[in-house]
Amino acid sequence: MPLNEDACNALLIQRDRVAGTSGYVFPNDLGRPRKNNLLRDMKVCYKRAGITDADIHSLRHTFCTQLARKNVPVQKIMKLAGHLDIETTMIYVNLVNEDMRDSVEKLDFGLGFSELRQNCGTAFSGSLSEAVTS
């Protein structure tokens, strides 16, 4: 899995903060690599952050969703996530598209377009740009 510069820097800072001479980023209490307790450690991190409704899969979901929000091509997200089926990856892309539509619907410029539709009736059947320029 490739890491960007920010992720690499965060891991180096973590390593320098906790590792001592072991060189491990997330050592156990004895300075050795952690084994088979990632889920437990994530639960501790979630609890410290006040997150109550997440599991380890949430990290994967966030990763894919953020890539989709940054307009990374679906095929690349699919490969990075290790998905075998493009439909699995499309779940994240569709979530982002739905989120963007919902966000835009919240905009209210106070221009009264809903009133314009009501007042114009069937005359307002063209595009928004036609309504604005007429």
C-alpha positions in Angstrom: 0.0 0.0 0.0 1.6 3.3 -1.0 1.6 6.1 1.6 1.6 9.8 0.9 4.2 12.1 2.5 1.8 13.2 5.3 1.2 9.5 6.3 4.9 8.7 6.2 5.7 11.8 8.4 3.0 10.8 10.9 4.5 7.3 11.2 8.0 8.7 11.6 6.8 11.0 14.3 5.0 8.2 16.0 8.1 5.9 15.8 10.3 8.6 17.3 7.8 9.3 20.0 7.3 5.8 21.3 9.9 3.5 19.9 13.0 4.2 21.8 15.6 2.0 20.3 13.3 -0.6 18.9 12.6 1.2 15.7 9.0 0.0 15.6 6.2 2.4 15.0 3.7 0.7 17.3 5.7 -1.5 19.7 4.2 -3.5 22.5 5.2 -2.8 26.1 8.4 -4.8 25.6 9.5 -2.8 22.5 8.6 -5.7 20.1 6.1 -5.6 17.2 2.5 -5.9 18.2 0.9 -9.1 17.1 -2.8 -10.0 16.6 -4.2 -7.1 18.6 -4.9 -4.5 16.0 -8.6 -4.7 16.7 -8.2 -4.2 20.4 -5.8 -1.2 19.8 -8.2 0.4 17.4 -11.0 0.1 19.9 -8.8 1.9 22.5 -8.1 4.6 19.9 -11.8 5.0 19.0 -12.7 5.2 22.7 -10.0 7.9 23.4 -11.3 9.9 20.4 -14.9 9.6 21.6 -15.9 7.6 18.6 -18.6 5.0 19.5 -20.0 3.7 16.3 -16.9 2.6 14.3 -15.0 -0.6 13.8 -11.9 -1.5 12.0 -13.8 -1.6 8.6 -14.5 2.1 9.2 -10.9 2.9 8.3 -11.3 1.2 4.9 -14.6 3.0 4.3 -13.0 6.3 5.2 -10.0 5.6 2.9 -12.2 4.8 -0.1 -14.6 7.6 0.5 -11.9 10.2 0.8 -10.3 9.0 -2.4 -13.6 9.2 -4.2 -14.1 12.8 -2.8 -10.7 13.7 -4.3 -11.9 12.4 -7.7 -9.5 9.5 -7.8 -10.6 7.2 -10.7 -12.8 4.3 -9.6 -10.3 1.7 -11.0 -7.5 3.1 -8.8 -9.7 3.1 -5.7 -10.7 -0.5 -6.5 -7.1 -1.6 -6.8 -6.0 0.3 -3.7 -8.8 -1.2 -1.7 -8.2 -4.7 -3.0 -11.8 -5.0 -4.3 -12.4 -7.8 -6.8 -15.7 -6.3 -8.1 -16.1 -2.7 -9.4 -19.6 -2.7 -7.9 -18.1 -2.9 -4.4 -16.0 0.2 -5.1 -19.0 2.0 -6.7 -20.7 2.0 -3.3 -18.2 4.6 -2.2 -18.4 6.7 -5.4 -22.2 6.6 -5.2 -22.1 7.7 -1.6 -19.9 10.7 -2.5 -22.2 11.6 -5.4 -25.2 11.5 -3.2 -23.5 13.5 -0.5 -22.5 16.2 -3.1 -26.1 16.4 -4.4 -27.5 16.7 -0.8 -24.9 19.4 -0.1 -25.8 21.4 -3.1 -29.5 21.1 -2.3 -28.8 23.0 1.0 -27.7 26.1 -0.9 -30.3 28.9 -0.8 -29.3 32.0 -2.6 -32.5 33.8 -1.9 -33.2 34.1 -5.6 -36.8 32.8 -5.4 -36.5 30.1 -8.0 -39.2 28.0 -6.4 -41.5 31.1 -6.5 -40.5 31.7 -10.1 -41.6 28.1 -10.9 -44.9 28.7 -9.2 -45.5 32.1 -10.8 -44.5 31.0 -14.3 -46.3 27.6 -14.2 -45.7 25.7 -17.4 -43.8 28.6 -18.9 -40.9 27.6 -16.7 -40.1 24.4 -18.4 -36.7 25.4 -19.7 -33.3 25.3 -18.1 -32.3 27.4 -15.1 -30.1 29.5 -17.3 -33.0 30.3 -19.6 -35.1 31.4 -16.6 -32.3 33.6 -15.3 -31.6 35.3 -18.6 -35.2 35.9 -19.6 
